[in-house]
Amino acid sequence: MRSEFQAAIAQLIAEKGLPREVVMETVATALLAAYRKSFGGGENIRIEVDKNGEVRVWATKRVVAQVTSPNDEISLAEAQRLIPRAALGQTIDVDSSFIFARIPAQTAKQVILQRIREAEHEHLYEQLKDWVGEIRLGTLTRKDPVRGWLLDFDKAERVEGVMPLGEEVPTEHYRVGQRIRVYVYDVRRIQGRMLQIMVSRTHRDLVRRLFESEVPEIYEGTVEVKAIAREPGSRSKVAVVARQEGLDPIGSCVGVRGSRINNIVHELNEEKIDIIQWSADPANFVANALSPVKPLRVELRESDHTAVVTVPERQLSLAIGKDGQNARLAAKLTSWRVDVTKPVEGEVYEEQFEERREPAPTYSGGRRERGDRERSRYDRAERGEREGGPRRSHQQRGGRHNSQPLNYDDE
């Protein structure tokens, strides 16, 4: 029986791919559970399985003058044959390997297989929990009307990938058999079922990981992604800063002729991306975040954590963006409420943000967006006015925007 048992252990190790020590410990625990299930008690029993599959059973017994409970006690004379210095009242471990033969084979088999499945599940979880926070390539297998899309992963058997309905990008179209890169945000143990790997295409850290994979400076830490604001499938704003003097963080992210940023945009199915220069000064950061607009003034109101941003009247709609998207993303990126306004009539505005970096263009499939072309046209017009055209100061007609102030919370 022992040789058959040892062969079964070797087969388990080969089939399950579990470490030998894990299998040995699991089998020992299972045998003890089978013994207790068959005979009850067994609190003083310890079972060990060595690397060769040899089973040793030990019983902890108390040395007494007269034995009344053979399972828990041993006589002084017998104890001294094992340990010459044994004395009354001591407890000693007695080799009781004969117990192994008394465990019903069917019971032992059932318990061992159950414990091996649990050990396999736990071992797999320990491997896969490191996937959290990473991008993985999976294959869409089918769509569950309640749980969302289900995925298979090449290197993870007995694992189910789940992309809930809320994690799908509205503008993306998925199909069975499609290979897709997803962000893993959780690995869950489901009782009586396979492990579930929860994935997303909408998570903002998907953008972060894509930048890390495409921009060596970010991966190495010389450029840092400080903040990300995203409306999946439509637009993202990414704030970056250089940790090395003389390094251009925006240029590093864009790459030669836009090679790096274009790869990221393509992976996100042409989602537009604004790369923003991060600043430790909140006012400068808010001004940068409203790219491609260059504000006239940013006033920070600490009482309600609001940034009141004044922009040229002709750039007001550009600052707000379609359906308020540009201002809304700026608020999410900076964690300030953003109130976009027109200049106050009669007030002169100095160029407070002349020293800051020019806003980076928006990238979408390697093309500059219309907003960036408009910004360039505004800049050319302003230069023309200064160089010889009709002179205009920053004094503007009209007050605040006619509708109520536009506040965008960091949602």
C-alpha positions as CSV (number, residue, x, y, z in Angstrom):
1,M,0.0,0.0,0.0
2,R,2.8,2.4,0.8
3,S,4.5,2.0,-2.6
4,E,1.1,2.6,-4.3
5,F,0.6,5.6,-2.1
6,Q,4.1,7.0,-3.0
7,A,3.4,6.5,-6.7
8,A,0.1,8.4,-6.3
9,I,1.9,11.2,-4.6
10,A,4.4,11.4,-7.4
11,Q,1.6,11.5,-10.0
12,L,-0.2,14.3,-8.1
13,I,3.0,16.4,-8.2
14,A,3.4,15.8,-11.9
15,E,-0.2,16.5,-12.9
16,K,-0.9,19.5,-10.7
17,G,2.4,21.2,-11.1
18,L,2.4,22.0,-7.3
19,P,5.7,22.2,-5.4
20,R,6.6,18.9,-3.7
21,E,6.6,20.4,-0.2
22,V,3.1,21.8,-0.7
23,V,1.8,18.4,-1.8
24,M,3.5,16.7,1.2
25,E,2.0,19.1,3.7
26,T,-1.4,18.9,2.0
27,V,-1.4,15.0,2.1
28,A,-0.4,14.9,5.7
29,T,-3.2,17.3,6.7
30,A,-5.6,15.3,4.6
31,L,-4.7,12.0,6.2
32,L,-5.1,13.4,9.6
33,A,-8.5,14.7,8.7
34,A,-9.4,11.3,7.3
35,Y,-8.3,9.6,10.5
36,R,-10.4,12.0,12.6
37,K,-13.4,11.5,10.3
38,S,-13.2,7.7,10.7
39,F,-12.3,7.3,14.4
40,G,-12.9,10.7,16.0
41,G,-10.5,12.4,18.4
42,G,-7.0,12.3,17.2
43,E,-6.0,15.7,18.8
44,N,-2.7,14.1,19.9
45,I,-1.9,12.6,16.5
46,R,0.6,14.2,14.1
47,I,1.2,12.9,10.6
48,E,4.3,13.7,8.5
49,V,4.9,12.8,4.8
50,D,8.6,13.1,3.7
51,K,9.8,14.0,0.3
52,N,9.9,10.3,-0.8
53,G,6.2,9.9,0.1
54,E,7.0,7.9,3.4
55,V,4.3,8.4,5.9
56,R,5.1,8.7,9.6
57,V,2.4,8.9,12.3
58,W,3.2,10.2,15.8
59,A,1.0,10.1,18.9
60,T,1.8,12.4,21.8
61,K,1.2,10.3,25.0
62,R,1.5,10.9,28.7
63,V,3.7,8.6,30.8
64,V,1.6,6.9,33.6
65,A,2.0,4.1,36.1
66,Q,-1.1,2.3,34.8
67,V,-2.6,2.8,31.4
68,T,-6.4,3.5,31.2
69,S,-6.6,5.2,27.8
70,P,-4.2,3.6,25.3
71,N,-4.7,6.3,22.7
72,D,-3.4,9.0,25.1
73,E,-1.3,7.2,27.6
74,I,1.8,5.0,27.8
75,S,3.2,2.9,30.7
76,L,6.4,3.9,32.4
77,A,8.1,0.7,31.4
78,E,7.2,1.0,27.7
79,A,8.2,4.6,27.7
80,Q,11.6,3.9,29.2
81,R,12.2,1.3,26.5
82,L,11.8,4.1,24.0
83,I,13.4,6.9,26.0
84,P,15.5,5.5,29.0
85,R,15.2,8.7,31.0
86,A,11.4,8.9,30.7
87,A,9.6,9.7,33.9
88,L,6.0,9.7,35.2
89,G,4.0,12.7,34.1
90,Q,6.1,13.4,31.0
91,T,4.7,13.5,27.5
92,I,6.5,11.8,24.6
93,D,6.0,11.3,20.9
94,V,5.4,7.7,20.1
95,D,5.8,6.3,16.6
96,S,2.3,5.0,15.7
97,S,2.7,4.5,11.9
98,F,0.4,1.4,12.1
99,I,-2.5,3.9,12.3
100,F,-1.9,4.7,8.6
101,A,-3.0,1.2,7.6
102,R,-6.2,1.6,9.7
103,I,-7.4,4.7,7.7
104,P,-10.1,3.6,5.2
105,A,-8.6,3.9,1.7
106,Q,-11.7,5.4,0.1
107,T,-12.1,8.0,2.9
108,A,-8.4,8.9,2.6
109,K,-8.7,9.2,-1.2
110,Q,-11.7,11.5,-1.0
111,V,-10.1,13.8,1.6
112,I,-6.8,13.9,-0.1
113,L,-8.3,14.9,-3.5
114,Q,-10.4,17.6,-1.8
115,R,-7.4,19.0,0.0
116,I,-5.2,18.8,-3.1
117,R,-7.9,20.8,-5.0
118,E,-7.9,23.4,-2.3
119,A,-4.1,23.5,-2.3
120,E,-4.0,23.9,-6.1
121,H,-6.6,26.7,-5.8
122,E,-4.5,28.5,-3.1
123,H,-1.2,28.0,-5.1
124,L,-2.8,29.5,-8.2
125,Y,-4.2,32.4,-6.2
126,E,-0.7,33.2,-4.8
127,Q,0.6,33.3,-8.4
128,L,-2.2,35.3,-9.9
129,K,-2.6,37.9,-7.1
130,D,0.5,39.5,-8.5
131,W,-1.4,40.3,-11.7
132,V,-3.4,43.0,-9.9
133,G,-2.3,46.4,-11.3
134,E,-0.9,44.9,-14.5
135,I,-2.0,44.7,-18.1
136,R,-2.8,41.2,-19.4
137,L,-3.7,39.8,-22.9
138,G,-6.8,37.8,-22.9
139,T,-9.3,36.2,-25.4
140,L,-13.0,37.1,-25.2
141,T,-15.0,33.8,-25.0
142,R,-18.6,34.9,-24.5
143,K,-20.8,37.6,-23.1
144,D,-22.9,36.9,-20.0
145,P,-25.9,39.2,-19.8
146,V,-25.4,39.7,-16.1
147,R,-21.7,39.5,-15.5
148,G,-20.4,40.9,-18.7
149,W,-17.6,39.6,-21.0
150,L,-15.8,36.4,-20.0
151,L,-12.1,36.0,-21.0
152,D,-9.5,33.2,-21.2
153,F,-5.9,33.8,-20.3
154,D,-3.2,31.6,-22.0
155,K,-1.1,31.0,-18.9
156,A,-3.8,30.5,-16.4
157,E,-5.9,27.3,-16.5
158,R,-9.0,27.0,-14.3
159,V,-9.2,30.7,-14.2
160,E,-12.1,32.9,-15.4
161,G,-11.5,36.4,-16.6
162,V,-14.5,38.8,-16.1
163,M,-15.0,42.2,-17.5
164,P,-18.2,43.6,-15.9
165,L,-20.5,45.7,-18.0
166,G,-19.4,48.9,-16.2
167,E,-15.8,48.2,-17.2
168,E,-16.5,48.2,-21.0
169,V,-15.6,51.3,-23.0
170,P,-18.9,52.5,-24.6
171,T,-17.3,53.3,-28.0
172,E,-15.5,49.9,-28.3
173,H,-17.1,47.0,-30.0
174,Y,-16.1,43.5,-28.7
175,R,-16.5,40.1,-30.4
176,V,-16.0,36.5,-29.4
177,G,-12.5,35.3,-30.1
178,Q,-11.0,38.9,-30.0
179,R,-7.6,39.2,-28.4
180,I,-7.6,42.2,-26.1
181,R,-5.3,43.9,-23.5
182,V,-7.1,44.5,-20.2
183,Y,-6.2,46.0,-16.8
184,V,-6.5,43.6,-13.9
185,Y,-7.9,45.4,-10.9
186,D,-8.8,42.4,-8.7
187,V,-8.4,38.6,-8.3
188,R,-11.2,36.9,-6.3
189,R,-11.6,33.5,-4.7
190,I,-15.1,32.2,-5.4
191,Q,-16.2,29.4,-3.1
192,G,-16.6,26.2,-5.1
193,R,-15.7,27.9,-8.4
194,M,-12.6,28.9,-10.3
195,L,-10.6,32.0,-9.5
196,Q,-12.1,35.1,-11.1
197,I,-9.8,37.7,-12.6
198,M,-11.6,41.1,-12.7
199,V,-10.5,43.2,-15.6
200,S,-11.3,46.6,-17.1
201,R,-10.9,48.6,-20.2
202,T,-12.0,51.9,-18.5
203,H,-9.7,52.0,-15.6
204,R,-7.4,55.1,-15.6
205,D,-4.4,53.0,-14.6
206,L,-4.7,51.2,-17.9
207,V,-3.5,54.5,-19.4
208,R,-0.7,54.7,-16.8
209,R,0.5,51.1,-17.5
210,L,0.5,51.8,-21.3
211,F,2.7,54.9,-20.8
212,E,5.1,52.8,-18.6
213,S,5.3,50.2,-21.4
214,E,5.9,52.7,-24.2
215,V,8.0,55.4,-22.5
216,P,11.3,54.1,-21.0
217,E,11.7,57.3,-19.0
218,I,8.5,56.6,-17.1
219,Y,9.4,53.0,-16.5
220,E,12.8,54.0,-15.2
221,G,11.4,56.8,-13.1
222,T,13.1,59.8,-14.7
223,V,9.7,61.0,-15.8
224,E,6.7,60.5,-13.4
225,V,3.0,60.4,-14.2
226,K,1.5,62.6,-11.5
227,A,-2.2,62.4,-12.3
228,I,-4.6,61.0,-14.9
229,A,-8.2,62.0,-15.7
230,R,-10.1,59.9,-18.1
231,E,-13.4,59.7,-19.9
232,P,-13.0,56.2,-21.5
233,G,-13.3,56.1,-25.2
234,S,-13.3,59.9,-25.5
235,R,-10.5,61.8,-23.9
236,S,-7.7,61.5,-21.3
237,K,-5.5,64.1,-19.7
238,V,-2.1,62.9,-18.3
239,A,0.0,65.1,-16.1
240,V,3.8,64.4,-16.2
241,V,6.9,65.9,-14.6
242,A,10.6,65.3,-15.1
243,R,12.7,64.0,-12.2
244,Q,16.0,64.6,-14.1
245,E,17.2,68.1,-14.9
246,G,17.1,69.1,-18.5
247,L,14.7,66.3,-19.5
248,D,11.6,67.2,-21.4
249,P,8.8,65.1,-20.0
250,I,6.2,65.8,-22.7
251,G,8.7,65.2,-25.5
252,S,9.6,61.9,-23.9
253,C,6.0,60.8,-23.8
254,V,5.4,61.9,-27.4
255,G,8.5,60.2,-28.9
256,V,10.1,60.8,-32.3
257,R,7.3,62.0,-34.7
258,G,4.8,60.9,-32.1
259,S,5.8,57.2,-32.2
260,R,5.2,56.5,-28.5
261,I,2.0,58.4,-28.0
262,N,0.6,57.0,-31.2
263,N,1.0,53.5,-30.0
264,I,-0.9,54.3,-26.8
265,V,-3.7,56.1,-28.8
266,H,-4.0,53.1,-31.1
267,E,-4.2,50.7,-28.2
268,L,-7.1,52.9,-26.8
269,N,-8.9,52.8,-30.1
270,E,-8.1,56.4,-31.0
271,E,-9.0,57.9,-27.6
272,K,-7.7,61.5,-27.5
273,I,-4.8,62.2,-25.1
274,D,-3.7,65.5,-23.7
275,I,-0.2,65.4,-22.1
276,I,0.0,68.1,-19.5
277,Q,3.0,69.6,-17.7
278,W,2.5,69.0,-14.0
279,S,3.3,71.9,-11.6
280,A,3.6,72.1,-7.8
281,D,1.9,75.5,-8.0
282,P,-1.8,74.7,-8.1
283,A,-2.6,77.8,-10.2
284,N,-0.1,76.9,-12.8
285,F,-1.3,73.3,-12.8
286,V,-4.9,74.3,-13.3
287,A,-3.8,76.6,-16.1
288,N,-1.9,73.8,-17.8
289,A,-4.8,71.4,-17.3
290,L,-7.1,73.5,-19.4
291,S,-4.9,72.9,-22.5
292,P,-5.1,73.9,-25.3
293,V,-6.4,77.2,-23.8
294,K,-4.0,79.7,-22.2
295,P,-5.9,81.4,-19.3
296,L,-5.5,85.0,-18.5
297,R,-5.7,84.5,-14.8
298,V,-6.3,81.7,-12.3
299,E,-7.6,82.7,-8.8
300,L,-7.7,80.0,-6.2
301,R,-10.5,80.2,-3.6
302,E,-9.6,78.0,-0.7
303,S,-12.9,78.4,1.1
304,D,-14.7,76.0,-1.4
305,H,-11.5,74.7,-3.1
306,T,-12.5,76.4,-6.4
307,A,-10.2,77.7,-9.1
308,V,-11.8,80.6,-10.9
309,V,-10.2,80.7,-14.4
310,T,-10.5,83.7,-16.6
311,V,-10.0,83.0,-20.3
312,P,-10.2,85.2,-23.4
313,E,-13.8,85.5,-24.6
314,R,-13.1,84.0,-28.0
315,Q,-11.5,80.9,-26.3
316,L,-14.3,80.4,-23.7
317,S,-16.0,77.5,-25.6
318,L,-12.6,75.9,-26.2
319,A,-11.8,76.1,-22.5
320,I,-15.1,74.5,-21.6
321,G,-15.0,71.9,-24.3
322,K,-17.8,69.9,-25.9
323,D,-20.4,69.2,-23.3
324,G,-18.0,70.7,-20.7
325,Q,-15.5,67.9,-21.1
326,N,-12.3,69.9,-21.2
327,A,-13.1,71.8,-17.9
328,R,-14.5,68.6,-16.3
329,L,-11.3,66.7,-17.0
330,A,-9.2,69.6,-15.8
331,A,-11.1,69.5,-12.5
332,K,-10.6,65.7,-12.2
333,L,-6.9,66.0,-13.0
334,T,-6.1,68.8,-10.5
335,S,-8.7,68.0,-7.8
336,W,-9.9,71.6,-7.9
337,R,-13.4,72.7,-8.7
338,V,-13.1,74.7,-12.0
339,D,-15.2,77.9,-12.7
340,V,-14.5,79.1,-16.2
341,T,-15.4,82.8,-16.8
342,K,-15.0,85.6,-19.4
343,P,-12.9,88.7,-18.5
344,V,-14.6,91.3,-16.4
345,E,-15.4,94.5,-18.3
346,G,-12.9,97.2,-17.9
347,E,-10.3,95.1,-16.2
348,V,-6.8,94.7,-17.6
349,Y,-5.2,91.2,-17.3
350,E,-1.4,90.7,-17.3
351,E,0.0,87.5,-18.8
352,Q,0.5,85.6,-15.6
353,F,1.3,82.3,-17.2
354,E,3.8,83.5,-19.9
355,E,6.6,81.6,-18.2
356,R,4.8,78.2,-18.2
357,R,5.3,75.7,-20.9
358,E,3.1,75.9,-24.0
359,P,0.3,73.3,-23.7
360,A,1.0,70.1,-25.5
361,P,-1.2,69.2,-28.4
362,T,-3.9,66.6,-28.2
363,Y,-3.1,63.4,-29.9
364,S,-5.5,61.1,-31.7
365,G,-4.2,58.7,-34.2
366,G,-1.1,60.8,-34.8
367,R,-3.1,63.9,-35.8
368,R,-3.4,67.2,-34.0
369,E,-7.0,68.0,-33.0
370,R,-9.0,70.9,-34.2
371,G,-8.7,72.7,-30.8
372,D,-4.9,72.8,-31.2
373,R,-5.2,74.3,-34.7
374,E,-7.6,76.9,-33.3
375,R,-5.1,77.7,-30.5
376,S,-2.3,78.2,-33.0
377,R,-4.6,80.4,-35.1
378,Y,-5.4,82.5,-32.0
379,D,-1.7,82.8,-31.2
380,R,-0.9,84.0,-34.7
381,A,-3.7,86.5,-34.6
382,E,-2.5,87.9,-31.3
383,R,1.1,88.2,-32.6
384,G,-0.2,89.9,-35.8
385,E,-2.1,92.5,-33.7
386,R,1.0,93.2,-31.6
387,E,3.3,93.5,-34.7
388,G,1.2,95.8,-36.8
389,G,-2.5,95.2,-36.7
390,P,-5.1,96.9,-34.7
391,R,-3.8,97.1,-31.1
392,R,-5.9,95.4,-28.4
393,S,-5.0,95.0,-24.8
394,H,-6.4,92.2,-22.7
395,Q,-9.2,94.6,-21.6
396,Q,-12.4,92.8,-22.8
397,R,-16.0,93.8,-23.2
398,G,-18.6,92.0,-21.2
399,G,-18.6,90.3,-17.8
400,R,-18.9,86.7,-16.8
401,H,-20.5,84.1,-18.9
402,N,-24.2,84.8,-19.3
403,S,-25.3,81.5,-17.9
404,Q,-24.5,80.4,-14.3
405,P,-20.8,79.7,-13.5
406,L,-19.5,76.4,-14.8
407,N,-18.3,74.3,-11.8
408,Y,-16.8,70.9,-12.4
409,D,-16.1,68.8,-9.3
410,D,-13.5,66.1,-9.1
411,E,-15.9,63.2,-9.6
